[in-house]
Every structure is written in structure tokens, then in C-alpha cells.
């Protein structure tokens, strides 16, 4: 059986490995997709150029505004 594997990645906690270390581990396991529970610039920078697909959660208070305000959506991204 073959297919793509993805992981959920959150940054709440203490004594967490660095984003670069986590992304290196993900790459070493041939994981091709990741879901971030909240946008984090350090994680996004670690993912840059890896080819790993990313899904970003949008915080509930921002959902409606992202859908109705293109400027806000652009700034959020």
C-alpha cells in the first residue's frame, strides 16, 4: 500500500524541538503534507523550499473577515 502521509503540527507546549528539527524529521520520514494549527513564521520559514504541502488553520474570529475582505485576506496570508 502506498500513498501520501500528512501530520498535524501545533506549537503549544514547552520543551519543544525547534521548527527546523521538526521539519527535518518530517522530511526524513517522507511526509509530504503538514497542517499547522496556527501560522508561525519560524515554521513557515523552515518549510520554505521543502516541497511539503501546507494547510494553515484560520482562527475562528478571522474566518468571516477573510471570506469577505480581500485586503484582510491578503494581509493574513
PDB file of N, CA, C and O in Angstrom:
ATOM      1  N   UNK A   1       0.846  -1.166   0.000  1.00  0.00           N
ATOM      2  CA  UNK A   1       0.000   0.000   0.000  1.00  0.00           C
ATOM      3  C   UNK A   1       0.897   1.235   0.000  1.00  0.00           C
ATOM      4  O   UNK A   1       1.861   1.305   0.762  1.00  0.00           O
ATOM      5  N   UNK A   2       0.585   2.189  -0.837  1.00  0.00           N
ATOM      6  CA  UNK A   2       1.364   3.426  -0.853  1.00  0.00           C
ATOM      7  C   UNK A   2       0.413   4.606  -0.885  1.00  0.00           C
ATOM      8  O   UNK A   2      -0.760   4.472  -1.232  1.00  0.00           O
ATOM      9  N   UNK A   3       0.929   5.740  -0.525  1.00  0.00           N
ATOM     10  CA  UNK A   3       0.125   6.955  -0.509  1.00  0.00           C
ATOM     11  C   UNK A   3       0.879   8.056   0.186  1.00  0.00           C
ATOM     12  O   UNK A   3       2.032   7.894   0.586  1.00  0.00           O
ATOM     13  N   UNK A   4       0.216   9.168   0.320  1.00  0.00           N
ATOM     14  CA  UNK A   4       0.813  10.310   0.999  1.00  0.00           C
ATOM     15  C   UNK A   4       0.461  10.283   2.475  1.00  0.00           C
ATOM     16  O   UNK A   4      -0.640   9.892   2.863  1.00  0.00           O
ATOM     17  N   UNK A   5       1.408  10.704   3.282  1.00  0.00           N
ATOM     18  CA  UNK A   5       1.192  10.800   4.720  1.00  0.00           C
ATOM     19  C   UNK A   5       1.310  12.260   5.111  1.00  0.00           C
ATOM     20  O   UNK A   5       2.190  12.973   4.628  1.00  0.00           O
ATOM     21  N   UNK A   6       0.420  12.701   5.988  1.00  0.00           N
ATOM     22  CA  UNK A   6       0.479  14.063   6.498  1.00  0.00           C
ATOM     23  C   UNK A   6       0.429  14.052   8.013  1.00  0.00           C
ATOM     24  O   UNK A   6       0.031  13.063   8.628  1.00  0.00           O
ATOM     25  N   UNK A   7       0.836  15.165   8.606  1.00  0.00           N
ATOM     26  CA  UNK A   7       0.818  15.290  10.059  1.00  0.00           C
ATOM     27  C   UNK A   7       0.196  16.617  10.456  1.00  0.00           C
ATOM     28  O   UNK A   7       0.206  17.580   9.688  1.00  0.00           O
ATOM     29  N   UNK A   8      -0.342  16.655  11.660  1.00  0.00           N
ATOM     30  CA  UNK A   8      -0.793  17.895  12.287  1.00  0.00           C
ATOM     31  C   UNK A   8       0.344  18.382  13.169  1.00  0.00           C
ATOM     32  O   UNK A   8       0.988  17.590  13.858  1.00  0.00           O
ATOM     33  N   UNK A   9       0.588  19.682  13.147  1.00  0.00           N
ATOM     34  CA  UNK A   9       1.722  20.233  13.897  1.00  0.00           C
ATOM     35  C   UNK A   9       1.277  21.469  14.656  1.00  0.00           C
ATOM     36  O   UNK A   9       0.906  22.480  14.061  1.00  0.00           O
ATOM     37  N   UNK A  10       1.319  21.376  15.971  1.00  0.00           N
ATOM     38  CA  UNK A  10       0.999  22.505  16.836  1.00  0.00           C
ATOM     39  C   UNK A  10       2.228  22.920  17.627  1.00  0.00           C
ATOM     40  O   UNK A  10       3.147  22.126  17.827  1.00  0.00           O
ATOM     41  N   UNK A  11       2.237  24.164  18.073  1.00  0.00           N
ATOM     42  CA  UNK A  11       3.407  24.687  18.770  1.00  0.00           C
ATOM     43  C   UNK A  11       3.117  25.069  20.214  1.00  0.00           C
ATOM     44  O   UNK A  11       3.922  25.756  20.841  1.00  0.00           O
ATOM     45  N   UNK A  12       1.987  24.637  20.748  1.00  0.00           N
ATOM     46  CA  UNK A  12       1.702  24.942  22.143  1.00  0.00           C
ATOM     47  C   UNK A  12       2.317  23.856  23.010  1.00  0.00           C
ATOM     48  O   UNK A  12       2.068  22.667  22.808  1.00  0.00           O
ATOM     49  N   UNK A  13       3.100  24.266  23.948  1.00  0.00           N
ATOM     50  CA  UNK A  13       3.773  23.323  24.827  1.00  0.00           C
ATOM     51  C   UNK A  13       5.094  23.906  25.268  1.00  0.00           C
ATOM     52  O   UNK A  13       5.447  25.032  24.916  1.00  0.00           O
ATOM     53  N   UNK A  14       5.812  23.127  26.039  1.00  0.00           N
ATOM     54  CA  UNK A  14       7.139  23.572  26.448  1.00  0.00           C
ATOM     55  C   UNK A  14       8.142  22.492  26.081  1.00  0.00           C
ATOM     56  O   UNK A  14       7.778  21.334  25.877  1.00  0.00           O
ATOM     57  N   UNK A  15       9.384  22.875  26.001  1.00  0.00           N
ATOM     58  CA  UNK A  15      10.454  21.947  25.672  1.00  0.00           C
ATOM     59  C   UNK A  15      10.242  21.290  24.307  1.00  0.00           C
ATOM     60  O   UNK A  15      10.528  20.107  24.125  1.00  0.00           O
ATOM     61  N   UNK A  16       9.740  22.071  23.356  1.00  0.00           N
ATOM     62  CA  UNK A  16       9.510  21.561  22.007  1.00  0.00           C
ATOM     63  C   UNK A  16      10.792  21.645  21.182  1.00  0.00           C
ATOM     64  O   UNK A  16      11.602  22.548  21.389  1.00  0.00           O
ATOM     65  N   UNK A  17      10.979  20.718  20.258  1.00  0.00           N
ATOM     66  CA  UNK A  17      12.124  20.844  19.354  1.00  0.00           C
ATOM     67  C   UNK A  17      11.936  22.064  18.454  1.00  0.00           C
ATOM     68  O   UNK A  17      10.818  22.541  18.261  1.00  0.00           O
ATOM     69  N   UNK A  18      13.028  22.554  17.915  1.00  0.00           N
ATOM     70  CA  UNK A  18      12.956  23.718  17.033  1.00  0.00           C
ATOM     71  C   UNK A  18      12.166  23.362  15.775  1.00  0.00           C
ATOM     72  O   UNK A  18      12.109  22.196  15.386  1.00  0.00           O
ATOM     73  N   UNK A  19      11.557  24.363  15.140  1.00  0.00           N
ATOM     74  CA  UNK A  19      10.860  24.091  13.883  1.00  0.00           C
ATOM     75  C   UNK A  19      11.767  23.416  12.852  1.00  0.00           C
ATOM     76  O   UNK A  19      11.331  22.501  12.155  1.00  0.00           O
ATOM     77  N   UNK A  20      13.009  23.854  12.751  1.00  0.00           N
ATOM     78  CA  UNK A  20      13.923  23.238  11.783  1.00  0.00           C
ATOM     79  C   UNK A  20      14.127  21.753  12.085  1.00  0.00           C
ATOM     80  O   UNK A  20      14.164  20.935  11.166  1.00  0.00           O
ATOM     81  N   UNK A  21      14.259  21.399  13.362  1.00  0.00           N
ATOM     82  CA  UNK A  21      14.435  19.992  13.737  1.00  0.00           C
ATOM     83  C   UNK A  21      13.192  19.176  13.404  1.00  0.00           C
ATOM     84  O   UNK A  21      13.294  18.043  12.934  1.00  0.00           O
ATOM     85  N   UNK A  22      12.023  19.752  13.647  1.00  0.00           N
ATOM     86  CA  UNK A  22      10.774  19.048  13.340  1.00  0.00           C
ATOM     87  C   UNK A  22      10.642  18.833  11.839  1.00  0.00           C
ATOM     88  O   UNK A  22      10.299  17.738  11.395  1.00  0.00           O
ATOM     89  N   UNK A  23      10.911  19.866  11.062  1.00  0.00           N
ATOM     90  CA  UNK A  23      10.783  19.740   9.608  1.00  0.00           C
ATOM     91  C   UNK A  23      11.805  18.744   9.070  1.00  0.00           C
ATOM     92  O   UNK A  23      11.491  17.987   8.151  1.00  0.00           O
ATOM     93  N   UNK A  24      13.010  18.725   9.614  1.00  0.00           N
ATOM     94  CA  UNK A  24      13.996  17.716   9.199  1.00  0.00           C
ATOM     95  C   UNK A  24      13.500  16.306   9.496  1.00  0.00           C
ATOM     96  O   UNK A  24      13.683  15.402   8.681  1.00  0.00           O
ATOM     97  N   UNK A  25      12.873  16.108  10.654  1.00  0.00           N
ATOM     98  CA  UNK A  25      12.309  14.799  10.996  1.00  0.00           C
ATOM     99  C   UNK A  25      11.191  14.429  10.025  1.00  0.00           C
ATOM    100  O   UNK A  25      11.130  13.299   9.540  1.00  0.00           O
ATOM    101  N   UNK A  26      10.316  15.376   9.750  1.00  0.00           N
ATOM    102  CA  UNK A  26       9.212  15.129   8.816  1.00  0.00           C
ATOM    103  C   UNK A  26       9.760  14.730   7.444  1.00  0.00           C
ATOM    104  O   UNK A  26       9.274  13.784   6.824  1.00  0.00           O
ATOM    105  N   UNK A  27      10.755  15.447   6.988  1.00  0.00           N
ATOM    106  CA  UNK A  27      11.350  15.132   5.680  1.00  0.00           C
ATOM    107  C   UNK A  27      12.005  13.756   5.697  1.00  0.00           C
ATOM    108  O   UNK A  27      11.908  13.017   4.718  1.00  0.00           O
ATOM    109  N   UNK A  28      12.672  13.402   6.796  1.00  0.00           N
ATOM    110  CA  UNK A  28      13.354  12.109   6.876  1.00  0.00           C
ATOM    111  C   UNK A  28      12.368  10.945   6.850  1.00  0.00           C
ATOM    112  O   UNK A  28      12.739   9.819   6.520  1.00  0.00           O
ATOM    113  N   UNK A  29      11.132  11.215   7.195  1.00  0.00           N
ATOM    114  CA  UNK A  29      10.082  10.187   7.190  1.00  0.00           C
ATOM    115  C   UNK A  29       9.244  10.229   5.914  1.00  0.00           C
ATOM    116  O   UNK A  29       8.230   9.540   5.806  1.00  0.00           O
ATOM    117  N   UNK A  30       9.672  11.041   4.950  1.00  0.00           N
ATOM    118  CA  UNK A  30       8.981  11.178   3.659  1.00  0.00           C
ATOM    119  C   UNK A  30       7.525  11.600   3.815  1.00  0.00           C
ATOM    120  O   UNK A  30       6.655  11.157   3.066  1.00  0.00           O
ATOM    121  N   UNK A  31       7.274  12.454   4.789  1.00  0.00           N
ATOM    122  CA  UNK A  31       5.931  13.003   4.990  1.00  0.00           C
ATOM    123  C   UNK A  31       5.776  14.180   4.044  1.00  0.00           C
ATOM    124  O   UNK A  31       6.628  15.068   4.003  1.00  0.00           O
ATOM    125  N   UNK A  32       4.693  14.187   3.287  1.00  0.00           N
ATOM    126  CA  UNK A  32       4.562  15.169   2.209  1.00  0.00           C
ATOM    127  C   UNK A  32       3.580  16.295   2.493  1.00  0.00           C
ATOM    128  O   UNK A  32       3.465  17.232   1.703  1.00  0.00           O
ATOM    129  N   UNK A  33       2.870  16.213   3.618  1.00  0.00           N
ATOM    130  CA  UNK A  33       1.868  17.237   3.922  1.00  0.00           C
ATOM    131  C   UNK A  33       1.862  17.531   5.413  1.00  0.00           C
ATOM    132  O   UNK A  33       2.109  16.658   6.246  1.00  0.00           O
ATOM    133  N   UNK A  34       1.566  18.805   5.726  1.00  0.00           N
ATOM    134  CA  UNK A  34       1.519  19.216   7.124  1.00  0.00           C
ATOM    135  C   UNK A  34       0.376  20.203   7.318  1.00  0.00           C
ATOM    136  O   UNK A  34       0.094  21.032   6.453  1.00  0.00           O
ATOM    137  N   UNK A  35      -0.263  20.097   8.456  1.00  0.00           N
ATOM    138  CA  UNK A  35      -1.315  21.046   8.842  1.00  0.00           C
ATOM    139  C   UNK A  35      -0.820  21.801  10.064  1.00  0.00           C
ATOM    140  O   UNK A  35      -0.473  21.198  11.079  1.00  0.00           O
ATOM    141  N   UNK A  36      -0.789  23.124   9.960  1.00  0.00           N
ATOM    142  CA  UNK A  36      -0.371  23.966  11.080  1.00  0.00           C
ATOM    143  C   UNK A  36      -1.606  24.504  11.773  1.00  0.00           C
ATOM    144  O   UNK A  36      -2.489  25.078  11.135  1.00  0.00           O
ATOM    145  N   UNK A  37      -1.665  24.315  13.079  1.00  0.00           N
ATOM    146  CA  UNK A  37      -2.821  24.790  13.832  1.00  0.00           C
ATOM    147  C   UNK A  37      -2.857  26.300  13.939  1.00  0.00           C
ATOM    148  O   UNK A  37      -3.928  26.887  14.095  1.00  0.00           O
ATOM    149  N   UNK A  38      -1.698  26.932  13.858  1.00  0.00           N
ATOM    150  CA  UNK A  38      -1.662  28.395  13.817  1.00  0.00           C
ATOM    151  C   UNK A  38      -0.441  28.797  13.002  1.00  0.00           C
ATOM    152  O   UNK A  38       0.605  28.153  13.082  1.00  0.00           O
ATOM    153  N   UNK A  39      -0.573  29.861  12.220  1.00  0.00           N
ATOM    154  CA  UNK A  39       0.570  30.306  11.423  1.00  0.00           C
ATOM    155  C   UNK A  39       1.736  30.682  12.341  1.00  0.00           C
ATOM    156  O   UNK A  39       1.545  31.351  13.357  1.00  0.00           O
ATOM    157  N   UNK A  40       2.904  30.260  11.986  1.00  0.00           N
ATOM    158  CA  UNK A  40       4.105  30.534  12.771  1.00  0.00           C
ATOM    159  C   UNK A  40       5.229  30.804  11.775  1.00  0.00           C
ATOM    160  O   UNK A  40       5.580  29.928  10.984  1.00  0.00           O
ATOM    161  N   UNK A  41       5.790  31.997  11.806  1.00  0.00           N
ATOM    162  CA  UNK A  41       6.788  32.373  10.798  1.00  0.00           C
ATOM    163  C   UNK A  41       8.027  31.479  10.853  1.00  0.00           C
ATOM    164  O   UNK A  41       8.613  31.191   9.809  1.00  0.00           O
ATOM    165  N   UNK A  42       8.438  31.037  12.033  1.00  0.00           N
ATOM    166  CA  UNK A  42       9.607  30.152  12.122  1.00  0.00           C
ATOM    167  C   UNK A  42       9.338  28.810  11.441  1.00  0.00           C
ATOM    168  O   UNK A  42      10.208  28.267  10.760  1.00  0.00           O
ATOM    169  N   UNK A  43       8.137  28.285  11.629  1.00  0.00           N
ATOM    170  CA  UNK A  43       7.780  27.012  10.991  1.00  0.00           C
ATOM    171  C   UNK A  43       7.664  27.201   9.483  1.00  0.00           C
ATOM    172  O   UNK A  43       8.169  26.385   8.713  1.00  0.00           O
ATOM    173  N   UNK A  44       7.000  28.274   9.061  1.00  0.00           N
ATOM    174  CA  UNK A  44       6.851  28.524   7.625  1.00  0.00           C
ATOM    175  C   UNK A  44       8.211  28.725   6.961  1.00  0.00           C
ATOM    176  O   UNK A  44       8.424  28.257   5.843  1.00  0.00           O
ATOM    177  N   UNK A  45       9.129  29.408   7.630  1.00  0.00           N
ATOM    178  CA  UNK A  45      10.477  29.575   7.076  1.00  0.00           C
ATOM    179  C   UNK A  45      11.200  28.237   6.987  1.00  0.00           C
ATOM    180  O   UNK A  45      11.916  27.989   6.017  1.00  0.00           O
ATOM    181  N   UNK A  46      11.024  27.371   7.981  1.00  0.00           N
ATOM    182  CA  UNK A  46      11.651  26.047   7.950  1.00  0.00           C
ATOM    183  C   UNK A  46      11.077  25.192   6.820  1.00  0.00           C
ATOM    184  O   UNK A  46      11.772  24.333   6.277  1.00  0.00           O
ATOM    185  N   UNK A  47       9.820  25.421   6.466  1.00  0.00           N
ATOM    186  CA  UNK A  47       9.168  24.663   5.397  1.00  0.00           C
ATOM    187  C   UNK A  47       9.514  25.184   4.004  1.00  0.00           C
ATOM    188  O   UNK A  47       9.355  24.468   3.015  1.00  0.00           O
ATOM    189  N   UNK A  48       9.980  26.411   3.924  1.00  0.00           N
ATOM    190  CA  UNK A  48      10.253  27.035   2.622  1.00  0.00           C
ATOM    191  C   UNK A  48      11.212  26.172   1.804  1.00  0.00           C
ATOM    192  O   UNK A  48      12.287  25.794   2.271  1.00  0.00           O
ATOM    193  N   UNK A  49      10.797  25.870   0.576  1.00  0.00           N
ATOM    194  CA  UNK A  49      11.643  25.126  -0.343  1.00  0.00           C
ATOM    195  C   UNK A  49      11.673  23.622  -0.132  1.00  0.00           C
ATOM    196  O   UNK A  49      12.413  22.924  -0.825  1.00  0.00           O
ATOM    197  N   UNK A  50      10.890  23.104   0.808  1.00  0.00           N
ATOM    198  CA  UNK A  50      10.924  21.659   1.086  1.00  0.00           C
ATOM    199  C   UNK A  50      10.021  20.853   0.163  1.00  0.00           C
ATOM    200  O   UNK A  50      10.207  19.646   0.011  1.00  0.00           O
ATOM    201  N   UNK A  51       9.047  21.510  -0.451  1.00  0.00           N
ATOM    202  CA  UNK A  51       8.077  20.780  -1.257  1.00  0.00           C
ATOM    203  C   UNK A  51       6.968  20.146  -0.440  1.00  0.00           C
ATOM    204  O   UNK A  51       6.108  19.462  -0.995  1.00  0.00           O
ATOM    205  N   UNK A  52       6.971  20.360   0.860  1.00  0.00           N
ATOM    206  CA  UNK A  52       5.923  19.825   1.728  1.00  0.00           C
ATOM    207  C   UNK A  52       4.683  20.698   1.581  1.00  0.00           C
ATOM    208  O   UNK A  52       4.766  21.921   1.700  1.00  0.00           O
ATOM    209  N   UNK A  53       3.540  20.079   1.323  1.00  0.00           N
ATOM    210  CA  UNK A  53       2.277  20.808   1.231  1.00  0.00           C
ATOM    211  C   UNK A  53       1.831  21.278   2.600  1.00  0.00           C
ATOM    212  O   UNK A  53       1.959  20.549   3.583  1.00  0.00           O
ATOM    213  N   UNK A  54       1.304  22.497   2.671  1.00  0.00           N
ATOM    214  CA  UNK A  54       0.931  23.102   3.950  1.00  0.00           C
ATOM    215  C   UNK A  54      -0.535  23.522   3.933  1.00  0.00           C
ATOM    216  O   UNK A  54      -1.007  24.132   2.974  1.00  0.00           O
ATOM    217  N   UNK A  55      -1.241  23.191   4.999  1.00  0.00           N
ATOM    218  CA  UNK A  55      -2.590  23.694   5.252  1.00  0.00           C
ATOM    219  C   UNK A  55      -2.511  24.509   6.534  1.00  0.00           C
ATOM    220  O   UNK A  55      -2.017  24.026   7.554  1.00  0.00           O
ATOM    221  N   UNK A  56      -2.998  25.747   6.482  1.00  0.00           N
ATOM    222  CA  UNK A  56      -2.993  26.613   7.660  1.00  0.00           C
ATOM    223  C   UNK A  56      -4.397  26.726   8.221  1.00  0.00           C
ATOM    224  O   UNK A  56      -5.346  26.997   7.485  1.00  0.00           O
ATOM    225  N   UNK A  57      -4.530  26.522   9.503  1.00  0.00           N
ATOM    226  CA  UNK A  57      -5.809  26.785  10.166  1.00  0.00           C
ATOM    227  C   UNK A  57      -6.017  28.283  10.255  1.00  0.00           C
ATOM    228  O   UNK A  57      -5.076  29.038  10.500  1.00  0.00           O
ATOM    229  N   UNK A  58      -7.241  28.704  10.057  1.00  0.00           N
ATOM    230  CA  UNK A  58      -7.620  30.104  10.238  1.00  0.00           C
ATOM    231  C   UNK A  58      -8.354  30.197  11.570  1.00  0.00           C
ATOM    232  O   UNK A  58      -9.310  29.456  11.795  1.00  0.00           O
ATOM    233  N   UNK A  59      -7.923  31.095  12.458  1.00  0.00           N
ATOM    234  CA  UNK A  59      -8.625  31.247  13.736  1.00  0.00           C
ATOM    235  C   UNK A  59     -10.093  31.616  13.512  1.00  0.00           C
ATOM    236  O   UNK A  59     -10.408  32.404  12.620  1.00  0.00           O
ATOM    237  N   UNK A  60     -10.981  31.051  14.313  1.00  0.00           N
ATOM    238  CA  UNK A  60     -12.416  31.292  14.155  1.00  0.00           C
ATOM    239  C   UNK A  60     -12.785  32.762  14.018  1.00  0.00           C
ATOM    240  O   UNK A  60     -13.611  33.091  13.167  1.00  0.00           O
ATOM    241  N   UNK A  61     -12.210  33.670  14.821  1.00  0.00           N
ATOM    242  CA  UNK A  61     -12.605  35.076  14.697  1.00  0.00           C
ATOM    243  C   UNK A  61     -12.253  35.693  13.337  1.00  0.00           C
ATOM    244  O   UNK A  61     -12.814  36.724  12.966  1.00  0.00           O
ATOM    245  N   UNK A  62     -11.331  35.074  12.595  1.00  0.00           N
ATOM    246  CA  UNK A  62     -10.896  35.637  11.313  1.00  0.00           C
ATOM    247  C   UNK A  62     -11.623  35.059  10.105  1.00  0.00           C
ATOM    248  O   UNK A  62     -11.514  35.612   9.011  1.00  0.00           O
ATOM    249  N   UNK A  63     -12.357  33.972  10.270  1.00  0.00           N
ATOM    250  CA  UNK A  63     -12.934  33.260   9.126  1.00  0.00           C
ATOM    251  C   UNK A  63     -13.851  34.154   8.299  1.00  0.00           C
ATOM    252  O   UNK A  63     -13.667  34.258   7.086  1.00  0.00           O
ATOM    253  N   UNK A  64     -14.811  34.787   8.911  1.00  0.00           N
ATOM    254  CA  UNK A  64     -15.761  35.596   8.148  1.00  0.00           C
ATOM    255  C   UNK A  64     -15.056  36.749   7.443  1.00  0.00           C
ATOM    256  O   UNK A  64     -15.338  37.035   6.279  1.00  0.00           O
ATOM    257  N   UNK A  65     -14.149  37.403   8.139  1.00  0.00           N
ATOM    258  CA  UNK A  65     -13.485  38.558   7.541  1.00  0.00           C
ATOM    259  C   UNK A  65     -12.587  38.142   6.372  1.00  0.00           C
ATOM    260  O   UNK A  65     -12.508  38.857   5.372  1.00  0.00           O
ATOM    261  N   UNK A  66     -11.923  37.019   6.485  1.00  0.00           N
ATOM    262  CA  UNK A  66     -11.100  36.537   5.371  1.00  0.00           C
ATOM    263  C   UNK A  66     -11.970  36.274   4.149  1.00  0.00           C
ATOM    264  O   UNK A  66     -11.555  36.525   3.018  1.00  0.00           O
ATOM    265  N   UNK A  67     -13.180  35.767   4.384  1.00  0.00           N
ATOM    266  CA  UNK A  67     -14.082  35.469   3.278  1.00  0.00           C
ATOM    267  C   UNK A  67     -14.735  36.681   2.650  1.00  0.00           C
ATOM    268  O   UNK A  67     -15.240  36.597   1.530  1.00  0.00           O
ATOM    269  N   UNK A  68     -14.735  37.804   3.345  1.00  0.00           N
ATOM    270  CA  UNK A  68     -15.451  38.979   2.832  1.00  0.00           C
ATOM    271  C   UNK A  68     -14.561  40.184   2.567  1.00  0.00           C
ATOM    272  O   UNK A  68     -15.004  41.135   1.923  1.00  0.00           O
ATOM    273  N   UNK A  69     -13.336  40.175   3.036  1.00  0.00           N
ATOM    274  CA  UNK A  69     -12.452  41.336   2.906  1.00  0.00           C
ATOM    275  C   UNK A  69     -11.142  40.909   2.244  1.00  0.00           C
ATOM    276  O   UNK A  69     -10.250  40.390   2.916  1.00  0.00           O
ATOM    277  N   UNK A  70     -11.020  41.123   0.925  1.00  0.00           N
ATOM    278  CA  UNK A  70      -9.811  40.692   0.216  1.00  0.00           C
ATOM    279  C   UNK A  70      -8.523  41.299   0.776  1.00  0.00           C
ATOM    280  O   UNK A  70      -7.485  40.637   0.785  1.00  0.00           O
ATOM    281  N   UNK A  71      -8.577  42.543   1.240  1.00  0.00           N
ATOM    282  CA  UNK A  71      -7.373  43.162   1.801  1.00  0.00           C
ATOM    283  C   UNK A  71      -6.942  42.443   3.080  1.00  0.00           C
ATOM    284  O   UNK A  71      -5.759  42.168   3.281  1.00  0.00           O
ATOM    285  N   UNK A  72      -7.914  42.144   3.937  1.00  0.00           N
ATOM    286  CA  UNK A  72      -7.606  41.419   5.171  1.00  0.00           C
ATOM    287  C   UNK A  72      -7.047  40.036   4.845  1.00  0.00           C
ATOM    288  O   UNK A  72      -6.075  39.593   5.455  1.00  0.00           O
ATOM    289  N   UNK A  73      -7.671  39.357   3.875  1.00  0.00           N
ATOM    290  CA  UNK A  73      -7.208  38.023   3.482  1.00  0.00           C
ATOM    291  C   UNK A  73      -5.772  38.079   2.971  1.00  0.00           C
ATOM    292  O   UNK A  73      -4.949  37.236   3.329  1.00  0.00           O
ATOM    293  N   UNK A  74      -5.473  39.063   2.145  1.00  0.00           N
ATOM    294  CA  UNK A  74      -4.115  39.208   1.629  1.00  0.00           C
ATOM    295  C   UNK A  74      -3.109  39.482   2.725  1.00  0.00           C
ATOM    296  O   UNK A  74      -2.006  38.935   2.714  1.00  0.00           O
ATOM    297  N   UNK A  75      -3.487  40.334   3.679  1.00  0.00           N
ATOM    298  CA  UNK A  75      -2.595  40.630   4.802  1.00  0.00           C
ATOM    299  C   UNK A  75      -2.386  39.402   5.677  1.00  0.00           C
ATOM    300  O   UNK A  75      -1.285  39.167   6.176  1.00  0.00           O
ATOM    301  N   UNK A  76      -3.452  38.616   5.863  1.00  0.00           N
ATOM    302  CA  UNK A  76      -3.363  37.428   6.708  1.00  0.00           C
ATOM    303  C   UNK A  76      -2.389  36.423   6.107  1.00  0.00           C
ATOM    304  O   UNK A  76      -1.585  35.810   6.810  1.00  0.00           O
ATOM    305  N   UNK A  77      -2.480  36.272   4.801  1.00  0.00           N
ATOM    306  CA  UNK A  77      -1.593  35.314   4.126  1.00  0.00           C
ATOM    307  C   UNK A  77      -0.187  35.850   4.114  1.00  0.00           C
ATOM    308  O   UNK A  77       0.718  35.198   3.592  1.00  0.00           O
TER     309      UNK A  77
END
